[in-house]
Amino acid sequence: MIQSNKLGASIGDALRNHSEFIRTQRILLAEEKAAKLPVKMIFPLIFCIMPAIMIVVAGPGIIHLIGFFLKAGSGGMFQVGR
């Protein structure tokens, strides 16, 4: 503003240019943070969310298989001579 005042330029134009520059800097910073977000989300996704999803999705099938093999192992399905 001091330079604009010394050169005789409009202070309003200088403020408009400065505010546009600040807005552009804020937008670029936000875009940079948004670009880094997927990389930062990989570790919580793998270690926190994926195990819970796998338990919910595969859990009933695993329980069913364990029950099946326990019956088979105790001679329930493959008894010969009874």
C-alpha distances in whole Angstrom, upper triangle without the diagonal:
4,5,5,6,9,10,10,9,9,6,9,10,7,8,11,11,10,12,15,14,15,18,19,19,21,23,24,25,27,29,30,31,33,34,36,37,41,41,41,43,46,47,47,49,52,52,52,52,55,57,57,58,60,62,62,63,66,67,70,71,71,73,75,76,77,79,81,81,83,85,86,86,89,91,90,90,92,95,98,102,101
4,5,5,6,9,10,10,11,9,12,13,10,11,15,14,13,16,18,18,18,21,23,22,24,27,27,28,30,32,32,34,36,37,38,40,43,44,43,46,48,50,50,52,54,55,55,55,57,60,60,61,63,65,65,66,69,70,73,74,74,76,78,79,80,82,84,84,85,88,89,89,91,94,93,93,95,98,101,104,103
4,5,5,6,8,8,10,9,13,12,9,12,15,13,13,16,18,17,18,21,22,22,24,26,27,27,30,32,32,34,36,37,38,40,43,43,43,46,48,50,50,52,54,55,55,55,58,60,61,61,63,66,66,66,69,70,73,74,74,76,79,79,80,82,84,84,86,88,89,89,92,94,93,93,95,98,101,104,104
4,6,5,6,5,7,6,9,9,7,10,12,11,12,15,16,16,18,20,21,22,24,26,26,28,30,31,32,34,36,37,38,40,43,44,44,46,49,50,51,52,55,56,55,56,58,61,61,61,63,66,65,66,69,70,73,74,74,76,78,79,80,82,84,84,86,88,89,90,92,94,93,93,95,98,101,104,104
4,6,5,6,7,7,10,11,9,12,15,15,15,17,19,19,20,23,24,25,27,29,30,30,33,34,35,37,39,40,41,43,46,47,46,49,52,53,53,55,57,58,58,58,60,63,63,63,66,68,68,69,71,73,75,77,77,79,81,82,83,85,87,87,89,91,92,92,95,97,96,96,98,101,104,107,106
4,5,8,10,10,14,14,12,15,18,17,17,20,22,21,23,26,26,26,29,31,31,32,35,36,37,38,41,42,43,45,48,48,48,51,53,55,55,57,59,60,60,60,62,65,65,66,68,70,70,71,73,75,78,79,79,81,83,84,85,87,89,89,91,93,94,94,97,99,98,98,100,103,106,109,108
4,6,9,10,14,13,11,15,17,16,16,20,21,20,22,25,25,26,28,30,31,32,34,36,36,38,40,41,42,44,47,48,48,50,53,55,55,56,59,60,60,60,62,65,65,65,68,70,70,71,73,75,77,78,79,81,83,83,84,87,88,89,90,93,94,94,96,99,98,97,99,102,105,109,108
4,7,9,12,11,11,14,16,16,17,20,21,21,23,25,26,27,29,31,32,33,35,36,37,39,41,42,44,45,49,49,49,51,54,56,56,57,60,61,61,61,63,66,66,66,69,71,71,71,74,75,78,79,80,82,84,84,85,88,89,90,91,94,95,95,97,100,99,98,100,103,106,110,109
4,6,9,8,8,11,12,12,14,16,17,18,20,22,23,24,26,28,28,30,32,33,34,36,38,39,41,42,45,46,46,48,51,53,53,54,57,58,58,58,60,63,63,63,66,68,67,68,70,72,75,76,76,78,80,81,82,84,86,87,88,90,91,92,94,96,95,95,97,100,103,106,106
4,5,5,6,9,10,11,13,14,16,17,19,20,21,23,25,26,27,29,31,32,33,35,36,38,40,41,44,45,45,47,50,52,52,53,56,57,57,56,58,62,61,61,64,66,65,66,69,70,73,74,75,77,79,79,81,83,84,85,87,89,90,90,93,95,94,93,95,99,102,105,104
4,5,5,6,9,10,10,12,14,15,16,18,20,21,22,24,26,27,29,30,31,33,34,36,38,39,42,43,43,45,48,50,50,51,54,55,54,54,56,59,59,59,62,64,63,64,67,68,71,72,73,74,77,77,78,81,82,83,84,87,88,88,90,93,92,91,93,97,100,103,102
4,5,5,6,9,10,10,12,14,15,16,18,20,21,22,24,26,27,29,30,32,33,35,36,38,41,42,42,43,46,48,48,49,52,53,52,52,54,58,57,57,60,62,61,62,65,66,68,70,71,72,74,75,76,79,80,81,82,85,86,86,89,91,90,89,91,94,98,101,100
4,5,5,6,9,10,11,12,14,15,16,18,20,21,23,24,26,27,29,30,31,33,35,36,39,41,41,42,45,47,47,48,51,52,52,51,54,57,56,56,59,61,60,61,64,65,68,69,70,72,74,74,76,78,79,80,82,84,85,85,88,90,89,88,90,93,96,100,99
4,5,5,6,9,10,11,12,14,15,17,18,20,21,23,24,26,27,29,30,32,33,35,38,39,39,41,44,46,46,47,50,51,50,50,52,55,55,55,58,60,60,60,63,64,67,68,69,71,73,73,74,77,78,79,80,83,84,84,87,89,88,87,89,93,96,99,98
4,5,5,6,8,10,10,12,14,15,16,18,20,21,22,24,26,27,28,30,32,33,36,37,37,39,42,44,43,45,47,49,48,48,50,53,53,53,56,58,57,58,61,62,64,66,66,68,70,71,72,74,76,77,78,81,82,82,84,87,86,85,87,90,93,97,96
4,5,5,6,9,10,10,12,14,15,16,18,20,21,23,24,26,27,29,31,32,35,36,36,38,41,43,42,43,46,48,47,46,49,52,52,51,54,56,56,56,59,61,63,64,65,67,69,70,71,73,74,75,77,79,80,81,83,85,84,83,85,89,92,95,94
4,6,5,6,9,10,11,12,14,15,17,18,20,21,23,25,26,27,29,31,33,35,35,37,39,41,42,42,45,47,46,46,48,51,51,51,53,56,55,56,58,60,62,64,64,66,68,69,70,72,74,74,76,78,79,80,82,84,83,83,85,88,91,94,93
4,5,5,6,9,10,11,12,14,15,17,18,20,21,23,24,26,27,29,32,33,33,35,38,39,40,41,43,45,44,44,46,49,49,49,52,54,54,54,57,59,61,62,63,65,67,68,69,71,72,73,74,77,78,78,81,83,82,81,83,87,90,93,92
4,5,5,6,9,10,11,12,14,15,16,18,20,21,22,24,26,27,30,32,31,33,36,38,38,39,42,43,42,42,44,47,47,47,50,52,51,52,55,56,59,60,60,62,64,65,66,68,70,71,72,75,76,76,78,81,80,79,81,84,87,91,90
4,5,5,6,9,10,11,12,14,15,16,18,20,21,22,25,26,29,30,30,32,35,37,37,38,41,42,42,41,43,46,46,46,48,51,50,51,53,55,57,58,59,61,63,64,65,67,69,70,71,73,74,75,77,79,78,78,80,83,86,89,88
4,5,5,6,9,10,11,12,14,15,16,18,20,21,23,25,28,29,29,31,33,35,36,37,39,41,41,40,42,45,46,45,48,50,50,50,53,55,57,58,59,61,63,63,64,67,68,69,70,73,74,74,76,79,78,77,79,82,85,89,88
4,5,5,6,9,10,11,12,14,15,17,18,20,21,23,26,27,27,29,32,33,33,34,37,39,38,38,40,43,43,43,46,48,48,48,51,52,55,56,57,59,61,61,62,65,66,67,68,71,72,72,74,77,76,75,77,81,84,87,86
4,5,5,6,9,10,11,12,14,15,16,18,20,21,24,26,26,27,30,32,32,33,36,37,37,36,38,41,41,41,44,46,45,46,49,50,53,54,55,56,59,59,60,63,64,65,66,69,70,70,73,75,74,73,75,78,81,85,84
4,5,5,6,9,10,11,12,14,15,16,19,20,23,24,24,26,29,31,31,32,35,36,36,36,38,41,41,40,43,45,45,45,48,50,52,53,54,56,58,58,60,62,63,64,66,68,69,69,72,74,73,72,74,77,80,84,83
4,5,5,6,9,10,11,12,14,15,17,19,22,23,22,25,27,29,30,31,33,35,35,34,36,39,40,39,42,44,44,45,47,49,51,52,53,55,57,58,58,61,62,63,64,67,68,68,71,73,72,71,73,77,79,83,82
4,5,5,6,9,10,11,12,14,16,17,20,21,21,22,26,27,27,28,31,32,32,32,34,37,37,37,40,42,42,42,45,46,49,50,50,52,55,55,56,59,60,61,62,65,65,66,68,71,70,69,71,74,77,81,80
4,5,5,6,9,10,10,12,14,15,18,20,20,21,24,27,27,27,30,32,31,31,33,36,36,35,38,40,40,40,43,45,47,48,49,51,53,54,55,57,58,59,61,63,64,64,67,69,68,67,69,73,76,79,78
4,5,5,6,9,10,10,13,14,17,18,19,21,23,25,26,26,29,31,31,30,32,35,36,35,38,40,40,40,43,45,47,48,48,51,53,53,54,57,58,58,60,63,63,64,66,68,68,67,69,72,75,78,78
4,5,5,6,9,10,11,13,16,17,16,19,21,23,23,24,27,29,28,28,30,33,34,34,36,38,39,39,41,43,46,47,47,49,51,52,52,55,57,57,58,61,62,62,65,67,66,65,67,71,74,77,76
4,5,5,6,9,10,11,14,15,15,17,20,22,22,22,25,27,26,26,28,31,31,31,34,36,36,36,39,40,43,44,44,46,49,49,50,53,54,55,56,59,59,60,62,65,64,63,65,68,71,75,74
4,5,5,6,9,10,12,14,15,16,19,21,22,22,24,26,26,26,27,31,31,30,33,35,35,35,38,40,42,43,43,46,48,48,49,52,53,54,55,58,58,59,61,63,63,62,64,67,70,73,73
4,5,5,6,9,11,12,13,15,17,19,20,21,23,25,25,25,27,30,31,30,32,35,35,35,37,39,42,43,43,45,48,48,49,51,53,53,55,57,58,58,61,63,62,61,63,67,69,73,72
4,5,5,6,10,11,10,12,15,17,17,18,21,22,22,22,24,27,28,28,30,32,33,33,35,37,40,41,41,43,45,45,46,49,50,51,52,55,56,56,58,61,60,59,61,64,67,71,70
4,5,5,8,10,10,11,14,16,17,17,20,22,21,21,22,26,26,25,28,30,30,31,33,35,37,38,39,41,43,43,44,47,48,49,50,53,54,54,57,59,58,57,59,62,65,69,68
4,6,7,8,10,11,13,16,17,17,19,21,22,21,22,26,27,26,28,31,31,31,33,35,38,38,38,41,43,43,44,47,48,48,50,53,53,53,56,58,58,57,58,62,65,68,67
4,6,6,7,9,11,13,14,15,17,19,20,19,21,24,25,25,27,29,30,30,32,34,37,37,37,40,42,42,43,45,47,47,48,51,52,52,54,57,56,55,57,60,63,67,66
4,5,5,6,9,11,12,12,15,16,17,16,18,21,22,21,24,26,27,27,29,31,34,34,34,37,39,39,40,43,44,44,46,49,49,50,52,54,54,53,55,58,61,65,64
4,5,5,6,10,11,10,12,15,15,15,15,19,20,19,21,24,24,24,26,28,31,31,32,34,36,36,37,40,41,41,43,46,46,47,49,51,51,50,52,55,58,61,61
4,5,6,8,10,10,12,14,15,15,16,19,20,20,22,24,25,25,27,29,32,32,32,34,37,36,37,40,41,41,43,46,46,46,49,51,51,50,52,55,58,61,61
4,6,7,8,9,11,12,13,14,15,18,19,20,21,24,25,25,27,28,31,32,32,34,37,37,37,40,41,41,43,46,46,46,49,51,51,50,52,55,58,62,61
4,6,6,6,9,10,11,11,12,15,16,16,18,20,21,22,23,25,28,29,29,31,33,33,34,37,38,39,40,43,43,44,46,48,48,47,49,52,55,59,58
4,6,5,6,9,10,10,10,13,15,15,16,19,20,20,21,23,27,27,26,29,31,31,32,35,36,36,38,40,41,41,44,46,46,45,47,50,53,56,56
4,5,5,6,8,10,10,12,14,15,16,18,20,20,21,23,26,27,26,28,31,30,31,34,35,35,36,39,40,40,42,45,45,44,46,49,52,55,55
4,6,5,5,7,9,11,12,13,15,16,18,19,20,21,24,25,25,27,29,30,30,33,34,34,36,38,39,39,42,44,44,44,45,48,52,55,54
4,6,6,5,6,9,10,10,12,14,15,16,18,19,22,23,23,25,27,27,28,31,32,33,34,37,37,38,40,42,42,41,43,46,49,53,52
4,6,6,5,7,10,10,11,13,15,15,16,18,21,21,21,23,26,25,26,29,30,30,32,35,35,35,38,40,40,39,41,44,47,50,50
4,6,6,7,9,11,11,13,15,16,17,17,21,22,21,23,25,25,25,28,30,30,31,34,35,34,37,39,39,39,41,44,47,50,49
4,6,6,7,9,11,12,13,15,16,16,20,21,20,22,25,25,25,28,30,30,31,34,35,35,37,40,39,39,41,44,47,50,49
4,6,5,6,9,10,11,12,14,15,18,19,19,21,23,24,25,27,29,29,30,33,34,34,37,39,38,38,40,43,46,50,48
4,5,5,6,9,10,10,12,13,16,17,17,19,21,21,22,25,26,27,28,31,32,32,34,37,36,35,37,40,44,47,46
4,5,5,6,9,10,10,11,14,15,14,16,19,19,19,22,24,24,25,28,29,29,31,34,33,33,35,38,41,44,43
4,5,5,6,9,10,10,13,15,14,16,18,19,20,22,24,25,25,28,29,30,32,34,33,33,35,38,42,45,43
4,5,5,6,8,9,12,13,14,16,18,19,20,22,23,24,26,28,29,30,32,34,33,33,35,38,41,44,43
4,5,5,6,7,10,11,11,13,15,16,17,19,20,21,23,25,26,27,29,31,30,30,32,35,38,41,40
4,6,5,5,8,10,9,11,13,14,15,17,19,20,21,23,24,25,27,29,28,28,30,33,37,40,38
4,6,5,7,10,11,11,13,15,16,18,19,21,22,24,25,26,28,30,29,29,31,34,37,40,39
4,6,7,8,10,11,13,14,16,17,18,20,22,23,24,26,28,30,28,27,30,33,36,39,38
4,6,5,6,9,10,11,12,14,15,17,18,20,21,22,24,26,25,24,27,30,33,36,35
4,5,5,6,9,10,11,12,14,15,17,19,20,21,23,25,24,23,26,29,32,35,34
4,5,5,6,9,10,11,12,14,15,17,18,20,21,23,21,21,24,27,30,33,32
4,5,5,6,9,10,10,12,14,15,16,18,20,22,20,19,22,25,28,31,30
4,5,5,6,9,10,11,12,14,15,16,18,20,19,19,21,24,27,31,29
4,5,5,6,9,10,11,12,14,15,17,19,18,18,20,23,26,29,28
4,6,5,6,9,10,11,12,14,16,17,15,15,18,21,24,27,25
4,5,5,6,8,10,10,12,14,16,15,14,16,19,22,26,25
4,5,5,6,9,10,10,12,15,14,14,16,19,22,25,24
4,6,5,6,9,10,11,13,11,12,15,17,21,23,22
4,6,5,6,9,10,11,10,9,12,15,18,21,20
4,5,5,6,8,10,10,10,11,14,17,20,20
4,5,5,6,9,9,10,12,14,17,20,19
4,5,5,7,5,7,9,11,15,17,16
4,6,5,5,5,7,9,12,16,15
4,5,7,8,8,10,13,16,16
4,6,8,9,9,12,15,14
4,6,5,5,9,11,10
4,6,6,10,12,10
4,6,9,12,11
4,6,10,10
4,7,6
4,6
4
